[in-house]
Amino acid sequence: MSESQSSLTEEQAPPQATEISAPLLRELVAYLRQNRTELREEWARRITDAHLLRVMTPDEIFSEVTAVYDNYVDALETGSVETLQSYARDLSERIIPRGVETHEVLGIVLLLRDVLARSLFDKYQESPERLGQILDAYEPAANRIAVTVGVSFVEERERVIREQQAAIRELSTPVLQVRDRLVILPIIAVLDTQRAWQLTEQLLGAIQTNRAKVVVIDITGVASIDLTVANHLVQTVEASRLMGASAIITGLSSEIAQTLVDLGVDLSMMKTVGDLQGGLEEAERLLGYKVIDTSGSRDSAES
């Protein structure tokens, strides 16, 4: 190919997509800012008509859509979604506790795209070619923004769910001080590996805080355990012993007892008693208390 042909080819080569989209995006941003008031109002109206964000008042909705709209336009202008992402997380943190669902957040973002697209169709209806160029520049950025807002909300919702699950697990495995130097850990429902680690941490913390000498671990409410959890239970007993506290396991069902035998779990370090009442009586004996039987009732007194 000759030098003149090469030069001609370069001159006739189409400009890069970024060279085309940059001025178009600037034109779009200017238009969205110029028509900010009416577009925001239309978006807020569409949200209300679609029965989205019903837990929020109209004033709250308009305040939030204003902030989202401005962050949306800034993201179009700069190409950076960091500020919008930060705001989306903050918004999610505020509205998730009020019961706003994921589909509502995705719905309002899609409504904004629809409002803006309809407005662009009206503006460029006499120039289909120009409209096509504007949309080609706008849609990739709009898609990225929609994904950013959606992902930010889902991540925040997952964080809240994890915190709630942790709180529920903590409530479901309380360590209770029965009397001086004696604590009890009643375990209810499914005992999985994560809960097993958590209860060990709670128990060891309670032993240290209460200067406990005996701990009663009651598993009456546990239906089944696997090998990993069973071994972890043994380790919990051993860890308690290293901290100066004797551990008593109560409430072993016949199924769990058979499982422990079948799994070959080392039971040499575990002291077991049939039920919680018997476990507490044994704990009191270890602590130097004696059980006095008077007229058929049992009272404990310190020896």
C-alpha positions in Angstrom: 0.0 0.0 0.0 1.4 3.4 -0.9 2.0 6.2 1.6 -0.8 8.3 0.0 -3.3 5.4 0.2 -2.3 4.8 3.9 -2.8 8.5 4.7 -6.2 8.4 3.0 -7.2 5.3 5.0 -6.3 6.9 8.3 -8.2 10.0 7.4 -11.3 8.1 6.5 -11.1 5.7 9.5 -14.1 6.2 11.9 -13.3 7.9 15.2 -13.1 5.8 18.3 -16.3 5.1 20.4 -15.0 7.2 23.2 -14.4 10.1 20.9 -18.0 9.9 19.8 -19.6 9.3 23.2 -17.8 12.0 25.2 -19.4 15.0 23.5 -22.8 13.2 23.3 -22.6 12.5 27.0 -21.8 16.1 27.7 -24.8 17.1 25.7 -27.0 14.6 27.5 -25.7 15.7 31.0 -26.5 19.4 30.1 -30.0 18.4 29.0 -30.7 16.4 32.2 -29.5 19.2 34.4 -31.5 21.8 32.5 -34.7 19.7 32.9 -33.9 18.4 36.4 -37.0 19.7 38.1 -39.6 18.2 35.8 -37.7 14.9 35.3 -37.4 14.4 39.1 -41.1 15.2 39.6 -42.1 12.7 36.8 -39.9 10.0 38.3 -41.3 10.5 41.8 -44.8 10.4 40.4 -44.1 7.1 38.5 -42.7 5.6 41.7 -45.9 6.4 43.6 -48.1 5.2 40.8 -46.1 1.9 40.7 -46.7 1.5 44.5 -42.9 1.4 45.2 -41.3 2.6 48.4 -44.7 2.6 50.1 -43.1 2.7 53.6 -41.8 6.2 52.8 -43.8 9.4 52.7 -44.0 11.4 49.5 -41.7 14.0 50.9 -39.1 11.3 51.8 -39.4 9.8 48.3 -38.9 13.2 46.6 -35.9 13.9 48.8 -34.2 10.6 48.0 -35.0 10.7 44.2 -33.4 14.2 44.2 -30.2 12.9 45.7 -30.2 9.8 43.5 -30.9 11.9 40.3 -28.0 14.2 41.0 -25.6 11.4 41.7 -26.9 9.6 38.6 -26.2 12.6 36.4 -22.7 13.1 38.0 -21.9 9.5 37.3 -22.9 10.0 33.6 -20.7 13.0 33.5 -17.6 11.7 35.2 -17.8 8.0 34.3 -17.2 7.2 38.0 -19.7 5.4 40.1 -17.9 5.7 43.5 -20.0 8.6 44.8 -23.2 7.0 43.6 -22.2 3.7 45.1 -21.5 5.3 48.5 -24.8 7.0 48.4 -26.6 3.8 47.4 -25.1 2.0 50.4 -26.1 4.8 52.7 -29.6 4.8 51.3 -29.8 1.1 51.6 -28.7 1.2 55.2 -31.5 3.7 56.0 -34.4 2.0 54.1 -33.7 -1.7 54.5 -34.7 -1.6 58.2 -38.0 0.0 57.1 -38.9 -3.0 55.0 -37.9 -1.9 51.5 -37.4 -4.9 49.2 -34.8 -5.5 46.5 -37.3 -5.5 43.7 -38.4 -2.0 44.8 -34.9 -0.6 44.5 -34.4 -2.2 41.1 -37.8 -1.0 40.1 -37.1 2.7 40.8 -33.8 2.5 39.0 -35.5 1.1 35.9 -38.2 3.7 36.2 -35.6 6.4 36.1 -34.1 4.9 32.9 -37.6 4.8 31.4 -38.4 8.5 32.4 -35.1 9.7 30.9 -35.4 7.6 27.7 -39.0 8.9 27.1 -37.7 12.4 27.5 -34.9 11.8 25.1 -37.3 10.4 22.5 -39.4 13.6 22.8 -36.4 15.8 22.5 -34.8 14.1 19.5 -38.0 12.9 17.7 -37.2 15.0 14.7 -33.7 13.6 14.5 -33.7 9.8 14.7 -30.0 9.6 13.8 -29.0 11.9 16.6 -31.3 10.0 19.0 -29.6 6.8 18.1 -26.2 8.3 18.8 -27.3 9.7 22.2 -28.8 6.3 23.2 -25.7 4.5 22.2 -23.7 6.7 24.4 -26.2 6.7 27.3 -27.2 3.1 27.6 -23.9 1.5 28.5 -23.4 4.1 31.3 -27.0 3.7 32.4 -26.6 -0.1 32.6 -23.4 0.3 34.7 -25.2 2.7 37.1 -28.2 0.4 37.4 -25.9 -2.6 38.3 -24.0 -0.4 40.8 -27.2 0.6 42.7 -28.6 -2.9 42.6 -25.4 -4.5 43.8 -24.9 -1.9 46.6 -28.4 -2.6 47.9 -28.0 -6.4 47.8 -24.7 -6.2 49.5 -26.1 -4.0 52.3 -29.1 -6.3 52.6 -26.9 -9.4 52.9 -24.8 -7.6 55.6 -28.0 -6.8 57.6 -29.1 -10.5 57.2 -25.7 -11.7 58.5 -25.9 -9.4 61.5 -29.5 -10.6 62.2 -28.4 -14.2 62.0 -25.5 -13.6 64.3 -27.9 -11.9 66.8 -30.3 -14.8 66.6 -27.5 -17.3 67.1 -26.3 -15.3 70.2 -29.8 -15.2 71.6 -30.3 -18.9 71.0 -27.1 -19.9 72.9 -27.1 -17.8 76.1 -24.6 -18.6 78.9 -26.4 -18.2 82.2 -24.9 -17.9 85.7 -26.9 -20.2 87.9 -25.1 -19.4 91.1 -21.6 -18.4 92.2 -18.9 -20.2 90.1 -21.6 -22.2 88.1 -22.8 -21.4 84.6 -25.1 -23.2 82.2 -25.1 -23.3 78.5 -28.5 -24.6 77.1 -28.2 -25.4 73.4 -31.4 -25.5 71.3 -32.1 -26.3 67.7 -29.4 -27.1 65.0 -25.9 -27.3 66.2 -23.7 -26.7 63.2 -20.0 -25.9 62.9 -20.4 -22.2 63.0 -22.7 -22.3 66.1 -20.3 -24.7 67.8 -17.4 -22.2 67.4 -19.6 -19.4 68.6 -20.9 -21.2 71.7 -17.3 -22.1 72.6 -16.3 -18.5 72.5 -19.3 -17.5 74.5 -18.7 -20.2 77.1 -15.0 -19.5 77.6 -15.8 -15.8 77.9 -18.4 -16.5 80.6 -16.0 -18.8 82.4 -13.5 -16.0 82.6 -16.0 -13.3 83.5 -17.8 -15.3 86.2 -14.7 -17.1 87.4 -16.7 -20.3 86.9 -15.5 -23.6 88.3 -18.2 -25.8 86.8 -20.2 -25.5 83.5 -23.2 -27.5 82.5 -23.8 -27.8 78.8 -27.3 -29.0 78.2 -28.0 -30.4 74.7 -31.6 -31.7 75.4 -32.9 -29.4 72.5 -30.3 -30.7 70.0 -31.7 -33.3 67.6 -28.5 -34.4 65.9 -24.8 -33.7 65.4 -22.2 -34.7 63.0 -18.6 -35.8 63.5 -17.1 -32.3 63.2 -19.5 -30.8 65.7 -19.1 -33.8 68.1 -15.3 -33.4 68.1 -15.8 -29.7 68.6 -17.9 -30.4 71.7 -15.1 -32.5 73.1 -12.7 -29.7 72.4 -15.0 -27.2 74.2 -15.0 -29.4 77.3 -11.2 -29.6 77.1 -10.9 -25.8 76.6 -13.1 -25.3 79.7 -10.9 -27.6 81.7 -7.8 -25.7 80.7 -9.5 -22.5 82.0 -10.1 -24.2 85.3 -13.7 -25.3 84.9 -15.1 -28.8 84.9 -17.7 -29.4 82.2 -20.8 -31.6 82.5 -22.8 -32.6 79.4 -26.5 -33.2 80.0 -29.5 -34.1 77.9 -27.8 -36.7 75.6 -30.5 -38.3 73.6 -30.1 -42.0 72.7 -29.7 -41.1 69.1 -26.9 -38.6 69.8 -25.2 -41.1 72.2 -25.3 -43.8 69.6 -23.9 -41.3 67.0 -21.0 -40.4 69.2 -20.2 -44.1 69.7 -20.5 -44.9 66.0 -18.3 -41.9 65.1 -15.6 -43.0 67.5 -15.6 -39.7 69.3 -13.2 -39.6 72.3 -15.5 -39.4 75.3 -12.9 -39.9 78.0 -12.8 -36.2 78.8 -16.6 -35.8 78.9 -18.6 -36.1 82.0 -22.3 -36.8 81.2 -25.4 -36.8 83.3 -28.9 -37.9 82.0 -30.8 -34.7 82.5 -30.3 -31.0 83.4 -31.6 -31.4 86.9 -29.1 -34.2 87.6 -26.4 -32.1 85.9 -27.1 -29.2 88.2 -27.0 -31.4 91.3 -23.7 -32.9 90.2 -22.3 -29.4 89.6 -23.4 -28.3 93.1 -21.6 -31.4 94.6 -18.5 -30.5 92.7 -18.7 -26.9 94.1 -19.2 -28.1 97.7 -22.9 -27.6 98.0 -25.1 -30.3 99.4 -28.6 -31.2 98.6 -31.0 -31.4 101.5 -34.3 -33.3 101.0 -36.9 -31.9 103.3 -40.6 -33.1 103.1 -40.1 -34.2 99.5 -38.7 -30.8 98.4 -35.1 -30.2 97.6 -33.2 -27.1 98.8 -29.5 -26.4 98.2 -27.4 -25.0 100.9 -23.7 -24.2 101.0 -21.7 -26.7 103.1 
